[in-house]
Amino acid sequence: MSLLPRKHVMPSYHGGIDYAELERLDISPEEVLDFSANLNPFGPPPKVIEALCQYLCEPHCHCKGHIHFVQCKLRPEAISHYPDSQARQLRQRLSEKLGVKEENIVVGNGSTELIRLATLAYFGRGDRVLIIEPTFGEYKVACQIAGASVKKQQLSAENAFQLNIDETINLIRRHRPKGIFIANPNNPTGRYLFQAEFEKLLNASQDSLVVLDEAYISFAENSWSSLDMVKASNLLILRSMTKDYALAGLRLGYGVANEEIIAALRRICPPWNVNALAQKAGIVALENEEYLRHCQAKIKEAKQYLVTELSCLGLTPLPSEASFFLVKVGDAKAFRFELLKRKMLVRDCTSFGLPEYVRIAPRTPPECQKLVAAIKEIIKDRRRINS
């Protein structure tokens, strides 16, 4: 008897450092400037680091927020006890910040876990789910795991990947999907739906679970609040604290919806899905809104610098209302590799169906200057080879 897995589930490719690739190239991960991951480039709030040190260390430890695992006196119970499976303290803080009830919030091991939970809770074999592409690949993967059928609306570079809401509504009426995934701002395009547009879509989707993925909402221009819409029986809002507060190594996200949807997700959510350190970091991060606002301003400046400099090089970024943006470079795979040899990383968008584009997320101003200098080198080298 042969034991075979299901063949229809294909993994999704993501940005970020590929450690095996760097090992083959003999490059240390610490040397790489990563412009491929859409994260806060200024790192976690310093108070989060201090709080994690205090959580891990004995009261009489003198590390003063700079933990050293050899010298520090660690509290065994900090990692020997199970975390709160309901993440109650974190949900309480989120409730206070967002102005919604705790019963309307679920916390996940990153928003990707919540995408899979929503799909497993609501979709099954034969159900149709509408996905607007190019977009985050995990929506499709989650649907494949659940056995659902994916219907696609394909956006075009000809109109800068702007969503045509009327076309979306026509597809909804034609296919009557059980679920709809909307990333707002969208990844990788950075395009952002305004409130009136989304309300129009939501009103046309009364028989569908609408998953509004706002992972990058903190870095969107002229953003609007969707939280008042959770009263709608069919809306699930997803957000990522990983992106806002640079907690990618801990994984932390949350969902907001009516109590019925949240209860459905909790019924299939694994116990202890969010570790104790992630919960602690999330609680403290929410108390550092001033830090986030400071980072938002700096990221906006860095984006503008990159847009201006790349445009001068003939690599004009596409319109984007998010911090990240697409750039048409020709052969994205080759362009990425040329930068990686210079210890810089951008996102090759071939996996999004965009083999001529890379996605770039701003980092600190000095790092952005290094990226521009490296791209100038690549352009110069290409001109010399072609001359």
Short mmCIF file of the C-alpha atoms (twelve columns), coordinates in Angstrom:
data_MODEL
# 
_entry.id   MODEL 
# 
loop_
_atom_site.group_PDB 
_atom_site.id 
_atom_site.type_symbol 
_atom_site.label_atom_id 
_atom_site.label_alt_id 
_atom_site.label_comp_id 
_atom_site.label_asym_id 
_atom_site.label_seq_id 
_atom_site.Cartn_x 
_atom_site.Cartn_y 
_atom_site.Cartn_z 
_atom_site.pdbx_PDB_model_num 
ATOM 1   C CA . MET A 1   0.000   0.000  0.000   1 
ATOM 2   C CA . SER A 2   1.429   3.405  -1.008  1 
ATOM 3   C CA . LEU A 3   0.837   6.472  1.134   1 
ATOM 4   C CA . LEU A 4   0.580   9.601  -1.005  1 
ATOM 5   C CA . PRO A 5   -0.163  13.207 -0.016  1 
ATOM 6   C CA . ARG A 6   -2.715  15.366 -1.798  1 
ATOM 7   C CA . LYS A 7   -1.129  16.753 -4.950  1 
ATOM 8   C CA . HIS A 8   -3.224  19.863 -5.422  1 
ATOM 9   C CA . VAL A 9   -1.657  21.860 -2.560  1 
ATOM 10  C CA . MET A 10  1.228   23.989 -3.857  1 
ATOM 11  C CA . PRO A 11  3.320   26.074 -1.449  1 
ATOM 12  C CA . SER A 12  3.485   29.829 -1.820  1 
ATOM 13  C CA . TYR A 13  6.780   31.662 -2.306  1 
ATOM 14  C CA . HIS A 14  7.500   34.597 0.002   1 
ATOM 15  C CA . GLY A 15  9.938   37.456 0.325   1 
ATOM 16  C CA . GLY A 16  12.562  37.654 3.022   1 
ATOM 17  C CA . ILE A 17  15.936  35.995 3.384   1 
ATOM 18  C CA . ASP A 18  16.451  32.485 1.996   1 
ATOM 19  C CA . TYR A 19  19.044  31.180 4.426   1 
ATOM 20  C CA . ALA A 20  19.929  28.137 2.312   1 
ATOM 21  C CA . GLU A 21  20.549  30.397 -0.696  1 
ATOM 22  C CA . LEU A 22  22.844  32.653 1.314   1 
ATOM 23  C CA . GLU A 23  24.777  29.627 2.577   1 
ATOM 24  C CA . ARG A 24  25.366  28.512 -1.021  1 
ATOM 25  C CA . LEU A 25  26.606  32.013 -1.897  1 
ATOM 26  C CA . ASP A 26  28.748  32.189 1.257   1 
ATOM 27  C CA . ILE A 27  26.937  35.331 2.415   1 
ATOM 28  C CA . SER A 28  26.130  35.913 6.079   1 
ATOM 29  C CA . PRO A 29  22.448  36.826 6.706   1 
ATOM 30  C CA . GLU A 30  23.613  39.677 8.949   1 
ATOM 31  C CA . GLU A 31  25.320  41.295 5.953   1 
ATOM 32  C CA . VAL A 32  22.177  41.450 3.798   1 
ATOM 33  C CA . LEU A 33  20.004  44.576 3.546   1 
ATOM 34  C CA . ASP A 34  16.529  43.146 3.048   1 
ATOM 35  C CA . PHE A 35  14.275  45.366 0.913   1 
ATOM 36  C CA . SER A 36  12.078  42.374 0.008   1 
ATOM 37  C CA . ALA A 37  10.077  42.094 3.236   1 
ATOM 38  C CA . ASN A 38  7.377   44.686 3.952   1 
ATOM 39  C CA . LEU A 39  8.308   45.230 7.594   1 
ATOM 40  C CA . ASN A 40  9.021   48.211 9.809   1 
ATOM 41  C CA . PRO A 41  12.728  48.682 8.993   1 
ATOM 42  C CA . PHE A 42  13.461  50.464 12.267  1 
ATOM 43  C CA . GLY A 43  12.954  47.329 14.333  1 
ATOM 44  C CA . PRO A 44  10.757  46.679 17.358  1 
ATOM 45  C CA . PRO A 45  10.102  49.463 19.868  1 
ATOM 46  C CA . PRO A 46  13.003  49.530 22.376  1 
ATOM 47  C CA . LYS A 47  10.519  49.080 25.209  1 
ATOM 48  C CA . VAL A 48  9.466   45.749 23.701  1 
ATOM 49  C CA . ILE A 49  13.053  44.493 23.920  1 
ATOM 50  C CA . GLU A 50  13.308  45.734 27.517  1 
ATOM 51  C CA . ALA A 51  10.009  44.074 28.436  1 
ATOM 52  C CA . LEU A 52  11.068  40.731 26.951  1 
ATOM 53  C CA . CYS A 53  14.327  40.890 28.909  1 
ATOM 54  C CA . GLN A 54  12.418  41.604 32.112  1 
ATOM 55  C CA . TYR A 55  10.019  38.760 31.336  1 
ATOM 56  C CA . LEU A 56  12.809  36.266 30.733  1 
ATOM 57  C CA . CYS A 57  15.196  37.337 33.523  1 
ATOM 58  C CA . GLU A 58  15.118  37.009 37.286  1 
ATOM 59  C CA . PRO A 59  14.249  40.273 39.123  1 
ATOM 60  C CA . HIS A 60  17.824  40.686 40.385  1 
ATOM 61  C CA . CYS A 61  19.411  40.246 36.926  1 
ATOM 62  C CA . HIS A 62  21.499  43.258 35.923  1 
ATOM 63  C CA . CYS A 63  21.187  42.973 32.145  1 
ATOM 64  C CA . LYS A 64  19.241  46.290 31.975  1 
ATOM 65  C CA . GLY A 65  17.418  45.325 28.821  1 
ATOM 66  C CA . HIS A 66  20.436  43.826 27.054  1 
ATOM 67  C CA . ILE A 67  19.985  40.122 27.559  1 
ATOM 68  C CA . HIS A 68  23.004  37.803 27.457  1 
ATOM 69  C CA . PHE A 69  22.017  34.156 27.700  1 
ATOM 70  C CA . VAL A 70  25.342  33.108 29.242  1 
ATOM 71  C CA . GLN A 71  25.510  35.794 31.924  1 
ATOM 72  C CA . CYS A 72  21.818  36.512 32.545  1 
ATOM 73  C CA . LYS A 73  19.853  34.751 35.251  1 
ATOM 74  C CA . LEU A 74  16.834  33.486 33.358  1 
ATOM 75  C CA . ARG A 75  13.477  32.553 34.851  1 
ATOM 76  C CA . PRO A 76  12.773  28.914 33.848  1 
ATOM 77  C CA . GLU A 77  9.023   29.465 34.232  1 
ATOM 78  C CA . ALA A 78  9.162   32.147 31.533  1 
ATOM 79  C CA . ILE A 79  9.362   29.381 28.941  1 
ATOM 80  C CA . SER A 80  8.403   26.230 30.868  1 
ATOM 81  C CA . HIS A 81  4.743   27.258 31.319  1 
ATOM 82  C CA . TYR A 82  2.110   27.129 28.589  1 
ATOM 83  C CA . PRO A 83  0.998   30.537 27.280  1 
ATOM 84  C CA . ASP A 84  -2.540  31.819 27.744  1 
ATOM 85  C CA . SER A 85  -4.423  29.982 25.006  1 
ATOM 86  C CA . GLN A 86  -6.972  32.812 24.798  1 
ATOM 87  C CA . ALA A 87  -4.352  35.605 24.833  1 
ATOM 88  C CA . ARG A 88  -6.696  37.476 27.171  1 
ATOM 89  C CA . GLN A 89  -4.406  40.348 28.189  1 
ATOM 90  C CA . LEU A 90  -3.446  41.048 24.594  1 
ATOM 91  C CA . ARG A 91  -7.074  40.925 23.499  1 
ATOM 92  C CA . GLN A 92  -7.970  43.328 26.319  1 
ATOM 93  C CA . ARG A 93  -5.363  45.829 25.094  1 
ATOM 94  C CA . LEU A 94  -6.512  45.417 21.508  1 
ATOM 95  C CA . SER A 95  -10.099 45.934 22.620  1 
ATOM 96  C CA . GLU A 96  -9.154  49.203 24.305  1 
ATOM 97  C CA . LYS A 97  -7.159  50.409 21.306  1 
ATOM 98  C CA . LEU A 98  -9.656  49.433 18.623  1 
ATOM 99  C CA . GLY A 99  -12.876 50.245 20.466  1 
ATOM 100 C CA . VAL A 100 -14.399 46.797 19.909  1 
ATOM 101 C CA . LYS A 101 -15.374 44.072 22.374  1 
ATOM 102 C CA . GLU A 102 -12.901 41.335 23.309  1 
ATOM 103 C CA . GLU A 103 -15.389 38.819 21.960  1 
ATOM 104 C CA . ASN A 104 -14.884 40.365 18.529  1 
ATOM 105 C CA . ILE A 105 -11.121 39.655 18.510  1 
ATOM 106 C CA . VAL A 106 -9.057  36.540 17.833  1 
ATOM 107 C CA . VAL A 107 -5.246  36.488 18.028  1 
ATOM 108 C CA . GLY A 108 -3.149  34.373 15.713  1 
ATOM 109 C CA . ASN A 109 0.391   33.195 15.056  1 
ATOM 110 C CA . GLY A 110 0.633   35.845 12.357  1 
ATOM 111 C CA . SER A 111 -2.286  36.761 10.116  1 
ATOM 112 C CA . THR A 112 -1.369  33.831 7.834   1 
ATOM 113 C CA . GLU A 113 -2.633  31.403 10.468  1 
ATOM 114 C CA . LEU A 114 -5.922  33.296 10.586  1 
ATOM 115 C CA . ILE A 115 -6.255  33.074 6.800   1 
ATOM 116 C CA . ARG A 116 -6.035  29.295 7.051   1 
ATOM 117 C CA . LEU A 117 -8.391  29.143 10.021  1 
ATOM 118 C CA . ALA A 118 -11.013 31.193 8.181   1 
ATOM 119 C CA . THR A 119 -10.727 28.987 5.121   1 
ATOM 120 C CA . LEU A 120 -10.967 25.751 7.078   1 
ATOM 121 C CA . ALA A 121 -13.894 27.056 9.130   1 
ATOM 122 C CA . TYR A 122 -16.012 28.259 6.211   1 
ATOM 123 C CA . PHE A 123 -14.955 26.666 2.924   1 
ATOM 124 C CA . GLY A 124 -14.920 23.092 1.691   1 
ATOM 125 C CA . ARG A 125 -14.854 20.982 -1.431  1 
ATOM 126 C CA . GLY A 126 -16.984 22.493 -4.162  1 
ATOM 127 C CA . ASP A 127 -17.173 25.971 -2.627  1 
ATOM 128 C CA . ARG A 128 -16.079 28.871 -4.816  1 
ATOM 129 C CA . VAL A 129 -13.749 31.576 -3.467  1 
ATOM 130 C CA . LEU A 130 -12.924 34.791 -5.326  1 
ATOM 131 C CA . ILE A 131 -9.305  35.984 -5.252  1 
ATOM 132 C CA . ILE A 132 -8.138  39.185 -6.946  1 
ATOM 133 C CA . GLU A 133 -4.660  38.714 -8.425  1 
ATOM 134 C CA . PRO A 134 -1.808  39.469 -8.267  1 
ATOM 135 C CA . THR A 135 -2.006  39.178 -4.490  1 
ATOM 136 C CA . PHE A 136 -0.728  37.348 -1.419  1 
ATOM 137 C CA . GLY A 137 -0.249  33.687 -2.357  1 
ATOM 138 C CA . GLU A 138 -1.468  32.249 0.945   1 
ATOM 139 C CA . TYR A 139 -5.117  32.868 0.025   1 
ATOM 140 C CA . LYS A 140 -4.842  30.339 -2.795  1 
ATOM 141 C CA . VAL A 141 -2.862  27.874 -0.672  1 
ATOM 142 C CA . ALA A 142 -5.483  28.012 2.077   1 
ATOM 143 C CA . CYS A 143 -8.238  27.359 -0.452  1 
ATOM 144 C CA . GLN A 144 -6.321  24.392 -1.857  1 
ATOM 145 C CA . ILE A 145 -5.968  22.923 1.638   1 
ATOM 146 C CA . ALA A 146 -9.718  23.272 2.197   1 
ATOM 147 C CA . GLY A 147 -10.525 21.846 -1.234  1 
ATOM 148 C CA . ALA A 148 -12.287 25.010 -2.383  1 
ATOM 149 C CA . SER A 149 -12.359 26.156 -6.009  1 
ATOM 150 C CA . VAL A 150 -10.618 29.464 -6.756  1 
ATOM 151 C CA . LYS A 151 -12.154 32.030 -9.106  1 
ATOM 152 C CA . LYS A 152 -9.803  34.818 -10.142 1 
ATOM 153 C CA . GLN A 153 -10.096 38.439 -11.132 1 
ATOM 154 C CA . GLN A 154 -6.873  39.396 -12.889 1 
ATOM 155 C CA . LEU A 155 -5.633  42.952 -12.496 1 
ATOM 156 C CA . SER A 156 -3.601  44.553 -15.252 1 
ATOM 157 C CA . ALA A 157 -0.399  46.568 -15.372 1 
ATOM 158 C CA . GLU A 158 -2.019  48.660 -18.101 1 
ATOM 159 C CA . ASN A 159 -4.087  50.488 -15.476 1 
ATOM 160 C CA . ALA A 160 -1.413  50.206 -12.748 1 
ATOM 161 C CA . PHE A 161 -3.203  47.252 -11.121 1 
ATOM 162 C CA . GLN A 162 -6.124  49.404 -9.981  1 
ATOM 163 C CA . LEU A 163 -9.166  47.310 -9.062  1 
ATOM 164 C CA . ASN A 164 -12.325 47.786 -11.114 1 
ATOM 165 C CA . ILE A 165 -15.051 47.384 -8.500  1 
ATOM 166 C CA . ASP A 166 -17.856 47.067 -11.027 1 
ATOM 167 C CA . GLU A 167 -16.053 44.142 -12.644 1 
ATOM 168 C CA . THR A 168 -15.602 42.556 -9.214  1 
ATOM 169 C CA . ILE A 169 -19.305 42.897 -8.455  1 
ATOM 170 C CA . ASN A 170 -20.197 41.320 -11.809 1 
ATOM 171 C CA . LEU A 171 -17.967 38.343 -10.956 1 
ATOM 172 C CA . ILE A 172 -19.625 38.030 -7.545  1 
ATOM 173 C CA . ARG A 173 -23.092 37.982 -9.115  1 
ATOM 174 C CA . ARG A 174 -22.001 35.478 -11.759 1 
ATOM 175 C CA . HIS A 175 -20.134 32.989 -9.544  1 
ATOM 176 C CA . ARG A 176 -21.811 33.609 -6.152  1 
ATOM 177 C CA . PRO A 177 -18.617 32.749 -4.235  1 
ATOM 178 C CA . LYS A 178 -18.799 31.592 -0.640  1 
ATOM 179 C CA . GLY A 179 -15.688 33.626 0.144   1 
ATOM 180 C CA . ILE A 180 -13.819 36.698 -1.119  1 
ATOM 181 C CA . PHE A 181 -10.265 37.712 -0.200  1 
ATOM 182 C CA . ILE A 182 -9.382  41.408 -0.449  1 
ATOM 183 C CA . ALA A 183 -5.910  42.653 0.544   1 
ATOM 184 C CA . ASN A 184 -6.088  46.373 1.305   1 
ATOM 185 C CA . PRO A 185 -3.479  47.706 0.633   1 
ATOM 186 C CA . ASN A 186 -2.833  44.928 -1.834  1 
ATOM 187 C CA . ASN A 187 0.386   42.946 -1.855  1 
ATOM 188 C CA . PRO A 188 2.466   43.251 -4.071  1 
ATOM 189 C CA . THR A 189 0.908   46.218 -5.893  1 
ATOM 190 C CA . GLY A 190 0.360   48.557 -2.925  1 
ATOM 191 C CA . ARG A 191 -2.961  49.726 -4.376  1 
ATOM 192 C CA . TYR A 192 -5.585  50.795 -1.836  1 
ATOM 193 C CA . LEU A 193 -9.382  50.687 -2.023  1 
ATOM 194 C CA . PHE A 194 -11.162 53.688 -0.608  1 
ATOM 195 C CA . GLN A 195 -14.080 53.281 1.774   1 
ATOM 196 C CA . ALA A 196 -16.893 53.916 -0.700  1 
ATOM 197 C CA . GLU A 197 -15.449 51.315 -3.072  1 
ATOM 198 C CA . PHE A 198 -15.160 48.667 -0.387  1 
ATOM 199 C CA . GLU A 199 -18.643 49.374 0.971   1 
ATOM 200 C CA . LYS A 200 -20.005 48.845 -2.527  1 
ATOM 201 C CA . LEU A 201 -18.245 45.481 -2.722  1 
ATOM 202 C CA . LEU A 202 -19.378 44.447 0.760   1 
ATOM 203 C CA . ASN A 203 -22.998 45.291 -0.018  1 
ATOM 204 C CA . ALA A 204 -22.833 43.053 -3.084  1 
ATOM 205 C CA . SER A 205 -21.395 40.140 -1.064  1 
ATOM 206 C CA . GLN A 206 -24.069 39.410 1.528   1 
ATOM 207 C CA . ASP A 207 -23.843 35.641 0.934   1 
ATOM 208 C CA . SER A 208 -20.033 35.507 1.088   1 
ATOM 209 C CA . LEU A 209 -17.460 35.628 3.852   1 
ATOM 210 C CA . VAL A 210 -15.450 38.732 2.980   1 
ATOM 211 C CA . VAL A 211 -11.894 38.540 4.348   1 
ATOM 212 C CA . LEU A 212 -10.393 42.032 4.396   1 
ATOM 213 C CA . ASP A 213 -6.651  41.631 4.883   1 
ATOM 214 C CA . GLU A 214 -5.264  44.878 6.303   1 
ATOM 215 C CA . ALA A 215 -1.769  43.594 7.078   1 
ATOM 216 C CA . TYR A 216 -0.251  46.830 5.741   1 
ATOM 217 C CA . ILE A 217 -2.909  49.313 6.858   1 
ATOM 218 C CA . SER A 218 -0.506  51.117 9.212   1 
ATOM 219 C CA . PHE A 219 1.626   52.119 6.230   1 
ATOM 220 C CA . ALA A 220 -1.189  53.108 3.857   1 
ATOM 221 C CA . GLU A 221 -1.719  56.687 2.710   1 
ATOM 222 C CA . ASN A 222 -5.066  58.297 3.633   1 
ATOM 223 C CA . SER A 223 -6.306  55.135 5.316   1 
ATOM 224 C CA . TRP A 224 -9.844  54.776 6.627   1 
ATOM 225 C CA . SER A 225 -11.198 52.628 9.471   1 
ATOM 226 C CA . SER A 226 -13.054 49.461 8.588   1 
ATOM 227 C CA . LEU A 227 -13.790 48.552 12.207  1 
ATOM 228 C CA . ASP A 228 -17.290 50.025 12.203  1 
ATOM 229 C CA . MET A 229 -18.195 47.471 9.538   1 
ATOM 230 C CA . VAL A 230 -17.656 44.411 11.751  1 
ATOM 231 C CA . LYS A 231 -21.337 44.587 12.619  1 
ATOM 232 C CA . ALA A 232 -21.855 43.138 9.160   1 
ATOM 233 C CA . SER A 233 -22.406 39.415 9.586   1 
ATOM 234 C CA . ASN A 234 -20.016 38.460 6.781   1 
ATOM 235 C CA . LEU A 235 -16.856 40.562 7.326   1 
ATOM 236 C CA . LEU A 236 -13.569 39.354 8.837   1 
ATOM 237 C CA . ILE A 237 -10.785 41.944 9.170   1 
ATOM 238 C CA . LEU A 238 -7.204  40.684 9.490   1 
ATOM 239 C CA . ARG A 239 -4.273  42.746 10.719  1 
ATOM 240 C CA . SER A 240 -0.594  42.075 11.361  1 
ATOM 241 C CA . MET A 241 1.460   43.281 14.297  1 
ATOM 242 C CA . THR A 242 4.427   41.556 12.673  1 
ATOM 243 C CA . LYS A 243 4.593   44.307 10.049  1 
ATOM 244 C CA . ASP A 244 3.823   47.315 12.266  1 
ATOM 245 C CA . TYR A 245 6.259   46.569 15.065  1 
ATOM 246 C CA . ALA A 246 8.881   44.373 13.312  1 
ATOM 247 C CA . LEU A 247 7.945   41.193 15.195  1 
ATOM 248 C CA . ALA A 248 8.426   38.779 12.280  1 
ATOM 249 C CA . GLY A 249 10.498  36.401 14.398  1 
ATOM 250 C CA . LEU A 250 7.705   36.110 16.953  1 
ATOM 251 C CA . ARG A 251 4.694   36.012 14.561  1 
ATOM 252 C CA . LEU A 252 1.648   37.949 15.716  1 
ATOM 253 C CA . GLY A 253 -1.613  39.003 14.081  1 
ATOM 254 C CA . TYR A 254 -5.270  39.394 14.935  1 
ATOM 255 C CA . GLY A 255 -8.718  39.231 13.422  1 
ATOM 256 C CA . VAL A 256 -11.800 41.352 14.111  1 
ATOM 257 C CA . ALA A 257 -15.330 40.212 13.250  1 
ATOM 258 C CA . ASN A 258 -18.729 39.612 14.792  1 
ATOM 259 C CA . GLU A 259 -18.886 37.120 17.641  1 
ATOM 260 C CA . GLU A 260 -20.242 34.304 15.478  1 
ATOM 261 C CA . ILE A 261 -17.282 34.407 13.076  1 
ATOM 262 C CA . ILE A 262 -14.738 34.733 15.900  1 
ATOM 263 C CA . ALA A 263 -16.295 31.749 17.693  1 
ATOM 264 C CA . ALA A 264 -16.063 29.684 14.499  1 
ATOM 265 C CA . LEU A 265 -12.341 30.455 14.185  1 
ATOM 266 C CA . ARG A 266 -11.670 29.655 17.826  1 
ATOM 267 C CA . ARG A 267 -13.348 26.260 17.538  1 
ATOM 268 C CA . ILE A 268 -10.661 25.081 15.108  1 
ATOM 269 C CA . CYS A 269 -7.763  27.195 16.370  1 
ATOM 270 C CA . PRO A 270 -4.912  25.086 17.835  1 
ATOM 271 C CA . PRO A 271 -4.418  25.565 21.567  1 
ATOM 272 C CA . TRP A 272 -1.506  27.777 22.660  1 
ATOM 273 C CA . ASN A 273 -1.136  29.053 19.088  1 
ATOM 274 C CA . VAL A 274 0.526   32.336 20.163  1 
ATOM 275 C CA . ASN A 275 3.625   31.893 22.304  1 
ATOM 276 C CA . ALA A 276 4.188   33.769 25.569  1 
ATOM 277 C CA . LEU A 277 6.919   36.034 24.200  1 
ATOM 278 C CA . ALA A 278 4.773   37.112 21.259  1 
ATOM 279 C CA . GLN A 279 1.867   37.918 23.572  1 
ATOM 280 C CA . LYS A 280 4.103   39.960 25.875  1 
ATOM 281 C CA . ALA A 281 5.662   41.806 22.937  1 
ATOM 282 C CA . GLY A 282 2.229   42.607 21.519  1 
ATOM 283 C CA . ILE A 283 0.962   44.032 24.814  1 
ATOM 284 C CA . VAL A 284 3.950   46.345 25.178  1 
ATOM 285 C CA . ALA A 285 4.000   47.316 21.495  1 
ATOM 286 C CA . LEU A 286 0.443   48.612 21.734  1 
ATOM 287 C CA . GLU A 287 1.635   51.047 24.402  1 
ATOM 288 C CA . ASN A 288 4.194   52.529 21.989  1 
ATOM 289 C CA . GLU A 289 2.005   54.251 19.413  1 
ATOM 290 C CA . GLU A 290 4.303   57.274 19.351  1 
ATOM 291 C CA . TYR A 291 7.143   55.023 18.193  1 
ATOM 292 C CA . LEU A 292 4.971   53.675 15.394  1 
ATOM 293 C CA . ARG A 293 3.969   57.181 14.265  1 
ATOM 294 C CA . HIS A 294 7.638   58.199 14.217  1 
ATOM 295 C CA . CYS A 295 8.476   55.170 12.065  1 
ATOM 296 C CA . GLN A 296 5.571   55.860 9.706   1 
ATOM 297 C CA . ALA A 297 6.909   59.354 9.005   1 
ATOM 298 C CA . LYS A 298 10.442  58.083 8.410   1 
ATOM 299 C CA . ILE A 299 9.233   55.291 6.113   1 
ATOM 300 C CA . LYS A 300 7.214   57.787 4.076   1 
ATOM 301 C CA . GLU A 301 10.344  59.916 3.595   1 
ATOM 302 C CA . ALA A 302 12.409  56.885 2.605   1 
ATOM 303 C CA . LYS A 303 9.787   55.798 0.068   1 
ATOM 304 C CA . GLN A 304 9.716   59.232 -1.517  1 
ATOM 305 C CA . TYR A 305 13.506  59.228 -1.774  1 
ATOM 306 C CA . LEU A 306 13.503  55.847 -3.523  1 
ATOM 307 C CA . VAL A 307 10.692  56.815 -5.891  1 
ATOM 308 C CA . THR A 308 12.522  60.008 -6.890  1 
ATOM 309 C CA . GLU A 309 15.928  58.375 -7.325  1 
ATOM 310 C CA . LEU A 310 14.660  55.325 -9.202  1 
ATOM 311 C CA . SER A 311 12.608  57.525 -11.519 1 
ATOM 312 C CA . CYS A 312 15.787  59.468 -12.380 1 
ATOM 313 C CA . LEU A 313 17.375  56.152 -13.347 1 
ATOM 314 C CA . GLY A 314 14.516  55.304 -15.712 1 
ATOM 315 C CA . LEU A 315 12.991  52.787 -13.271 1 
ATOM 316 C CA . THR A 316 9.843   54.674 -12.335 1 
ATOM 317 C CA . PRO A 317 7.888   52.809 -9.623  1 
ATOM 318 C CA . LEU A 318 4.224   52.064 -10.250 1 
ATOM 319 C CA . PRO A 319 1.631   54.024 -8.240  1 
ATOM 320 C CA . SER A 320 1.258   52.639 -4.715  1 
ATOM 321 C CA . GLU A 321 -0.627  53.854 -1.653  1 
ATOM 322 C CA . ALA A 322 1.408   51.551 0.612   1 
ATOM 323 C CA . SER A 323 5.022   51.891 1.730   1 
ATOM 324 C CA . PHE A 324 6.232   49.297 -0.794  1 
ATOM 325 C CA . PHE A 325 5.964   49.485 -4.588  1 
ATOM 326 C CA . LEU A 326 6.559   47.631 -7.852  1 
ATOM 327 C CA . VAL A 327 9.315   48.479 -10.337 1 
ATOM 328 C CA . LYS A 328 9.545   47.080 -13.862 1 
ATOM 329 C CA . VAL A 329 13.150  45.963 -14.384 1 
ATOM 330 C CA . GLY A 330 12.938  43.476 -17.264 1 
ATOM 331 C CA . ASP A 331 14.276  40.172 -15.929 1 
ATOM 332 C CA . ALA A 332 13.290  40.269 -12.254 1 
ATOM 333 C CA . LYS A 333 15.146  37.072 -11.356 1 
ATOM 334 C CA . ALA A 334 18.423  38.348 -12.814 1 
ATOM 335 C CA . PHE A 335 17.966  41.808 -11.275 1 
ATOM 336 C CA . ARG A 336 17.381  40.285 -7.846  1 
ATOM 337 C CA . PHE A 337 20.468  38.108 -8.165  1 
ATOM 338 C CA . GLU A 338 22.678  41.034 -9.201  1 
ATOM 339 C CA . LEU A 339 21.589  42.902 -6.083  1 
ATOM 340 C CA . LEU A 340 22.000  39.844 -3.888  1 
ATOM 341 C CA . LYS A 341 25.625  39.545 -5.028  1 
ATOM 342 C CA . ARG A 342 25.961  43.063 -3.618  1 
ATOM 343 C CA . LYS A 343 24.322  41.847 -0.379  1 
ATOM 344 C CA . MET A 344 20.970  43.500 -0.996  1 
ATOM 345 C CA . LEU A 345 17.638  41.758 -1.445  1 
ATOM 346 C CA . VAL A 346 14.492  42.760 -3.337  1 
ATOM 347 C CA . ARG A 347 11.412  40.656 -4.061  1 
ATOM 348 C CA . ASP A 348 11.358  38.919 -7.429  1 
ATOM 349 C CA . CYS A 349 7.650   39.020 -8.321  1 
ATOM 350 C CA . THR A 350 7.691   36.074 -10.730 1 
ATOM 351 C CA . SER A 351 5.648   34.027 -8.241  1 
ATOM 352 C CA . PHE A 352 2.936   36.691 -8.474  1 
ATOM 353 C CA . GLY A 353 2.864   36.206 -12.238 1 
ATOM 354 C CA . LEU A 354 4.983   39.339 -12.749 1 
ATOM 355 C CA . PRO A 355 8.381   38.141 -14.020 1 
ATOM 356 C CA . GLU A 356 9.391   41.646 -15.145 1 
ATOM 357 C CA . TYR A 357 8.783   43.300 -11.772 1 
ATOM 358 C CA . VAL A 358 10.464  43.510 -8.389  1 
ATOM 359 C CA . ARG A 359 8.884   44.766 -5.192  1 
ATOM 360 C CA . ILE A 360 10.850  47.138 -2.992  1 
ATOM 361 C CA . ALA A 361 10.088  48.085 0.606   1 
ATOM 362 C CA . PRO A 362 11.924  51.117 2.066   1 
ATOM 363 C CA . ARG A 363 14.521  50.782 4.785   1 
ATOM 364 C CA . THR A 364 16.466  53.461 6.674   1 
ATOM 365 C CA . PRO A 365 17.707  56.481 4.641   1 
ATOM 366 C CA . PRO A 366 21.395  55.367 4.621   1 
ATOM 367 C CA . GLU A 367 20.358  51.877 3.529   1 
ATOM 368 C CA . CYS A 368 18.139  53.290 0.765   1 
ATOM 369 C CA . GLN A 369 21.134  55.290 -0.469  1 
ATOM 370 C CA . LYS A 370 23.167  52.078 -0.657  1 
ATOM 371 C CA . LEU A 371 20.405  50.416 -2.674  1 
ATOM 372 C CA . VAL A 372 20.306  53.263 -5.178  1 
ATOM 373 C CA . ALA A 373 24.096  53.158 -5.509  1 
ATOM 374 C CA . ALA A 374 23.978  49.393 -6.132  1 
ATOM 375 C CA . ILE A 375 21.274  49.770 -8.802  1 
ATOM 376 C CA . LYS A 376 23.367  52.464 -10.495 1 
ATOM 377 C CA . GLU A 377 26.248  49.955 -10.608 1 
ATOM 378 C CA . ILE A 378 24.019  47.323 -12.207 1 
ATOM 379 C CA . ILE A 379 22.781  49.766 -14.864 1 
ATOM 380 C CA . LYS A 380 26.355  50.865 -15.585 1 
ATOM 381 C CA . ASP A 381 27.517  47.245 -15.902 1 
ATOM 382 C CA . ARG A 382 24.663  46.421 -18.293 1 
ATOM 383 C CA . ARG A 383 25.461  49.416 -20.486 1 
ATOM 384 C CA . ARG A 384 29.136  48.425 -20.633 1 
ATOM 385 C CA . ILE A 385 28.247  44.848 -21.622 1 
ATOM 386 C CA . ASN A 386 25.812  46.041 -24.315 1 
ATOM 387 C CA . SER A 387 28.143  48.669 -25.755 1 
# 
